Amino acid sequence: MLPSSRPSPAAAFTEQQRKQMRAQCLVFLAFRNNMEPGKKHLEIALGGEYPAEGMN
């Protein structure tokens, strides 16, 4: 890729998208290892609402 053809910062993932991707990976790994994924991770992975940072 040429230096002048870098993607713009606006094309980067949002914080919510990064959190959802992480949750999807954790859910996948849980299923792959025959484990039950965490309820919170499953909810986030499916695009549901989740508590603000620092809240349980």
Short mmCIF file of the C-alpha atoms (twelve columns), coordinates in Angstrom:
data_MODEL
# 
_entry.id   MODEL 
# 
loop_
_atom_site.group_PDB 
_atom_site.id 
_atom_site.type_symbol 
_atom_site.label_atom_id 
_atom_site.label_alt_id 
_atom_site.label_comp_id 
_atom_site.label_asym_id 
_atom_site.label_seq_id 
_atom_site.Cartn_x 
_atom_site.Cartn_y 
_atom_site.Cartn_z 
_atom_site.pdbx_PDB_model_num 
ATOM 1  C CA . MET A 1  0.000   0.000   0.000  1 
ATOM 2  C CA . LEU A 2  1.322   3.428   -0.854 1 
ATOM 3  C CA . PRO A 3  1.743   5.940   1.992  1 
ATOM 4  C CA . SER A 4  -0.705  8.300   0.305  1 
ATOM 5  C CA . SER A 5  -3.429  5.623   0.138  1 
ATOM 6  C CA . ARG A 6  -3.827  5.121   3.891  1 
ATOM 7  C CA . PRO A 7  -7.394  4.765   5.102  1 
ATOM 8  C CA . SER A 8  -8.757  7.868   6.761  1 
ATOM 9  C CA . PRO A 9  -9.222  7.887   10.546 1 
ATOM 10 C CA . ALA A 10 -12.980 8.003   9.955  1 
ATOM 11 C CA . ALA A 11 -12.750 4.508   8.424  1 
ATOM 12 C CA . ALA A 12 -11.402 3.012   11.675 1 
ATOM 13 C CA . PHE A 13 -13.593 0.896   13.934 1 
ATOM 14 C CA . THR A 14 -15.553 2.640   16.642 1 
ATOM 15 C CA . GLU A 15 -15.094 1.675   20.303 1 
ATOM 16 C CA . GLN A 16 -18.464 -0.105  20.251 1 
ATOM 17 C CA . GLN A 17 -17.465 -2.123  17.161 1 
ATOM 18 C CA . ARG A 18 -14.173 -3.142  18.808 1 
ATOM 19 C CA . LYS A 19 -15.990 -4.268  21.957 1 
ATOM 20 C CA . GLN A 20 -18.504 -6.234  19.897 1 
ATOM 21 C CA . MET A 21 -15.738 -7.925  17.878 1 
ATOM 22 C CA . ARG A 22 -13.885 -8.862  21.076 1 
ATOM 23 C CA . ALA A 23 -17.070 -10.314 22.555 1 
ATOM 24 C CA . GLN A 24 -17.715 -12.303 19.362 1 
ATOM 25 C CA . CYS A 25 -14.215 -13.782 19.582 1 
ATOM 26 C CA . LEU A 26 -14.689 -14.705 23.249 1 
ATOM 27 C CA . VAL A 27 -18.047 -16.357 22.515 1 
ATOM 28 C CA . PHE A 28 -16.528 -18.293 19.606 1 
ATOM 29 C CA . LEU A 29 -13.644 -19.512 21.788 1 
ATOM 30 C CA . ALA A 30 -16.049 -20.585 24.529 1 
ATOM 31 C CA . PHE A 31 -18.133 -22.632 22.073 1 
ATOM 32 C CA . ARG A 32 -15.021 -24.107 20.476 1 
ATOM 33 C CA . ASN A 33 -13.819 -25.276 23.892 1 
ATOM 34 C CA . ASN A 34 -17.244 -26.733 24.779 1 
ATOM 35 C CA . MET A 35 -17.808 -24.050 27.396 1 
ATOM 36 C CA . GLU A 36 -20.763 -21.787 28.003 1 
ATOM 37 C CA . PRO A 37 -20.021 -18.172 27.017 1 
ATOM 38 C CA . GLY A 38 -20.607 -15.448 29.556 1 
ATOM 39 C CA . LYS A 39 -24.043 -13.851 29.403 1 
ATOM 40 C CA . LYS A 40 -22.519 -10.375 29.117 1 
ATOM 41 C CA . HIS A 41 -20.219 -11.418 26.250 1 
ATOM 42 C CA . LEU A 42 -23.056 -13.147 24.422 1 
ATOM 43 C CA . GLU A 43 -25.274 -10.079 24.735 1 
ATOM 44 C CA . ILE A 44 -22.556 -7.739  23.455 1 
ATOM 45 C CA . ALA A 45 -21.627 -10.145 20.621 1 
ATOM 46 C CA . LEU A 46 -25.218 -10.152 19.398 1 
ATOM 47 C CA . GLY A 47 -25.291 -6.360  19.315 1 
ATOM 48 C CA . GLY A 48 -27.400 -5.852  22.414 1 
ATOM 49 C CA . GLU A 49 -27.085 -2.948  24.780 1 
ATOM 50 C CA . TYR A 50 -24.433 -3.225  27.429 1 
ATOM 51 C CA . PRO A 51 -23.609 -1.228  30.526 1 
ATOM 52 C CA . ALA A 52 -21.309 1.763   30.351 1 
ATOM 53 C CA . GLU A 53 -17.629 1.254   31.140 1 
ATOM 54 C CA . GLY A 54 -17.055 0.560   34.810 1 
ATOM 55 C CA . MET A 55 -20.572 -0.687  35.553 1 
ATOM 56 C CA . ASN A 56 -21.347 -4.345  36.294 1 
# 
